Amino acid sequence: MDQVGASASRDEIAMIKYYGATVLHNVIDRAIQTLGALGYSTDMPLEQMYRWARAARIYDGPDEVHRQTVARHALKNYTPSEVPSEFIPARTEAARKKFADMLEFLEAETV
């Protein structure tokens, strides 16, 4: 952001917002899992940390909004070039053309 400015790095900022908040939430959740019911009680600081970590995924914009923003920017410049080689209808048609003589022979044999 210091080198290219805020608008040029907005995708990276959005990724940091949802990824960082998710990692924070997951780490605290695993710590609670380790301690069991004690981790979720108010006897440990994890209960308050969990609430703050969950809120961190919302207060700067919901995670899904940031993900959609990144996806929209990534797909904006995408232009499909050709049908993938693994496209089944295209492969089926190519196989029918390639093996047309054999298919005719086999069809004649079964009649």
HELIX and SHEET records of a PDB file:
HELIX    1   1 ARG A   10  LEU A   35  1                                  26    
HELIX    2   2 ALA A   37  TYR A   40  1                                   4    
HELIX    3   3 LEU A   46  ALA A   56  1                                  11    
HELIX    4   4 ASP A   63  LYS A   76  1                                  14    
HELIX    5   5 ILE A   88  LYS A   98  1                                  11    
HELIX    6   6 ALA A  100  THR A  110  1                                  11    
END                                                                             
